[in-house]
Amino acid sequence: MSRRVTGLVALVALALATVLVVALTADRTTSSTATAEPSAPASSVAPPAKPRPTKAQRRAARRSAATSRLLEDNHCWVGRAPDGAAPTHAVVTLPGSEPALVAAEVGFGIWLEGEPGVLHGFCP
């Protein structure tokens, strides 16, 4: 009976020593991380996933990027024309089509006469 008790005490002591070593190691890792730089509080809940853009949103983003490229590549302006610049082209989006570089008359028709489409800018 004495050997059993001694063995049980030794087993419990070994388990406590293991727990103590793990706790000290984890505490030292946490302490060194905490002193190096503060971290955000741990959360058991994962952040919500970003919703995937809809087909219409992806299409709008592509059109916007295409419009920006056309305006930049052709040295176009939005708003008041630079001094001495005369518009000969325009970047427009006509109903049912993609943004395009067209003759300035098409841009003037959208802007001044209310023809269907979107005028994005004029170009030299």
N, C-alpha and C positions, 0 to 999 in steps of 0.2 A: 504494500500500500504506500509506503514511503517513496518507493521509486516512481510510482505513478504520479504522485503529487509533485515530486521534484521534476519529472518530465513535463508535466502540465505547466508548472511555474516557468520552466525554461522556454517552453513553447510560447506562452503569453509574453514573456520578456522579449523574445525574438520578434514577435508581432508588433509589440509596442516600439521596439527599436527601429523596425522597418517604417512604421508610421511616422516616427519622429524624424528619421532621415529624409523621408519624402516631404514632410511638412517644412523642414528647414531648407531643403533644396528649392522647393516651390516658393517659399517666402523670400529667399535670397534672390531668385530670379525676378520676382515681382518688385522687390525693393530696388534692384539695379535698374530695372526698366522705369520705375516710377521716378527715380532721381534723374535719369537721362532725359526723359521728356514725358510730359503728362499724356496719358492716353484717354480716349473716350470711354465712358462707362460701358461695360459689357452689357449686351442686350441679348436676351434669349430669343427674341423675335427677329427674324430676318427682315431687312428693309423690303418694302413692297417693290415688286418688279415694275420697271417702266413699261407702260402700255405700248404695244407695237403700233407704229403709225398706220393709219388707214390708207387705202389705195389712193383716195382723193388727196390726203395730206402728202403722200410721197410724190404724186403727180404735181402738186402745187410747189413742192420744194424743188423738183427738177426744173419746172418752168421758171421759178425765181432765179435759180442758178444760171440757166441759159440766158435769161434777160440780163443779169449782171455781167456775164461774159460778153454779150453783144455790146452793151453800153461801154464797157471798158476797152474792148478790142478795137472799137471804131471811134474812140475818143468822143463819145457823145456827152451831152449835158442834160441835166434835169433842171427845170426852172428857167431862170433868166439866161440868155445866151451870152457867152463871153464876148468881150469887145471885139468887133471886127469879124465875128463868125457869122456865116450865113448857112442856114440849114439846107442841106441837099438830100438828106436821108432822115429816116426816123426808125426807131425801134418800137414796134407795135405787136400786140397780140390780137389777132382777129378772131371772131367767134369760131370755135371748133378747130383752131389751129395752134401751133406753137409760136413762141415769140420769133419775130423775123425782122431783118433789116429791109426796109422798103423805101420807096420814093417819099420825099418830104410831103408831097401832096396828100398822101394817105394819112399821115399824121395830122396835117392841118384839117382834113375832113373830120377826123375823130374829135379833134380839139375844138374847132370852131363851128362845125356844122352838126355835131352830135351824132355822127355816123357810128354804127356799132363797132366796138373794139376798145382796146385799152392802149393809150399812148404812154410809153415809158420814157421817151426822151428823143431829142433831135441830135443829128450828127452832121459834121461838116461834109 
